[in-house]
Amino acid sequence: MAPSLTTKPHAILVPWPAQGHVNPDKRLADLLHSRGFYITFVHTMFNYNRLIRSNGPDSVKVKGLPDFRFETVPDGTPPPSNPDATQDVPLVCDSLRKNCLAPFKELLDVRLNNNASPPDLPHVSCIIADGVMNFAIRATEALGVPRVALFTSSAFSFIGYLHYPELIKRGIFPFKS
């Protein structure tokens, strides 16, 4: 007998809004789902709207399944003149850092983890957030659930991130000319 939806572990995945981050997170979500997890995949509104335009509003990639759903949080950036263009990366980084904690906590508190959520929705078991989505990691502290920071970059890039402060201290970054 299959477990009811309310007894399944519930993982929330929060990728950084770029294809090289969304795709690996989606693959991980698919693997967890195949192992019995209830999945909530959180997109920024900008990325979710692009997904709708490219796949259609009735696509499984947009609507999800009974135990694999998509949610959105605003990224806080103004609408671009071309909705299919890549967003300004520094602007998105700054905006996510400044504007996403409150909407994400509201998503967790109101729609996913209380009595107002659908009756078959299991409580959140863990949050798997892209390593640069600090607001999601901070929100887990308030919720008290396990968290994982997922880095989708290469190991070499990850080492660069770790040593970046030292490279600045030594005057190697930023490059002089």
C-alpha positions, 0 to 999 in steps of 0.5 A: 500500500502506498503511503498517503500524501500526508505521511510522505517526507516533504522537500522544498527545493529553491534554485537560483533563477538560472538554467544552470541552477534550475536544471540540476535542482529539478533533476534532484527533485525528480530523484527525490520524488521517485523515492517517495518524497512530496516535492515543492519546487520554488521558482521566482515569478520571472522564471515561472512565467518563462516556463509557462510561456515555453511549455504552456500553462497546462504542462506537467512542467508547470502544473506539476503532479498531486505530490510535485508542485510548483510555487513562486516567490517574487524576485523583487526586480522590475519587469524587463522590457523583454520577458524572454531575455536573461535578467541582469545578474547583479540586480537579481543577486542584490534583489534576492538578498534584499527582498525574498526572505519575507515572501519565502517565509510567508510561503512556508508559514501560510501555504505550506506548513499550517492549517490553511494548507491543503489537508493532504499536504505534508509538513515540510521535512527539509529545504534544499536551497541553492548555496547562493539563495541565503534567504531560503537558508535563513528561513529554515532557521525560523522553521526549525527544519533540516536544510541543505545548501546545494552548489550546482557549480563545479568543484573548481568554482566552489573552491574559488568561492571559498577562497575569494576573500583571501584573493581579495586580501592578497590583492589578486582580485579585483583584477587591476586592468 
